[in-house]
């Protein structure tokens, strides 16, 4: 008895289904076995694909919450999202190679929860997921918070030396470390490197970069570099022009400072 089978092939210049015959029972058996193996493979892959999708969503949640905390200065929303994620998607529910420990540690350092960040960075799977920018930075910042600037700043510099993809990325942390220790010239240099990084690597540019522009405006204003101060306040206001209503008072403050500085410049005698 002949058995009908279907194959994809060209017909009249188009990719269409064509019909052929399997005359051998052995050939039919082979087709059944292959189809069974393919179905089994697809069934095995489905949970893996779902787990990978869940891990990716969790990683994006952690990093988005971190950027929200940076932008607004309000950590309560990020803490709430973290607590909900721990209930809805426990790390233990994901395969070890897909657990986003690095992104979790990144969020925790933004929340200044250094003890838990250190715990996440010490997890066995921390180095499995390749977050080449985040991983060394987290370790450097933990060292800075735990051991102080004498050891922490060299640790951060070493972390940036490991960032082969983008040596300017996340330099705002180094800038903040210098800023907190009163090394304002070094802080300005680090902040400027950060805001000059390509947008691709800036991670939610408006969230992360805008506050650094505002701080640069303050630092340049304090050092009487008024043109540069205006430049950075202006960039900040542009980035946050359409920000959420709760952020608009800071935009208004930046514009007030721009007007004040422009007035000062107008009143200064020409050289």
Secondary structure, 3 states (H helix, E strand, C coil): CCEEEEEEEEECCEEEEEEEEECCHHHHHHHHHHHHHHHHHHHHHHHHHHHHHHHHHHHHHHHHHHHHHHHHCCCHHHHHHHHHHHHHCCHHHCCHHHCCHHHHHHHHHHCCCHHHHHHHHCCCCCCCCCCCCHHHHHHHHHHHHHHCHHHHHHHHHHHHHCCCCCCCCCCHHHHHHHHHCCCHHHHHHHHHHHHCCCHHHCCCHHHHHHHHHHHHHHHHHHCCCHHHHHHHHHHHHHHCCCCCHHHHHHHHHHHHHHHHHHHHHHHCCCC
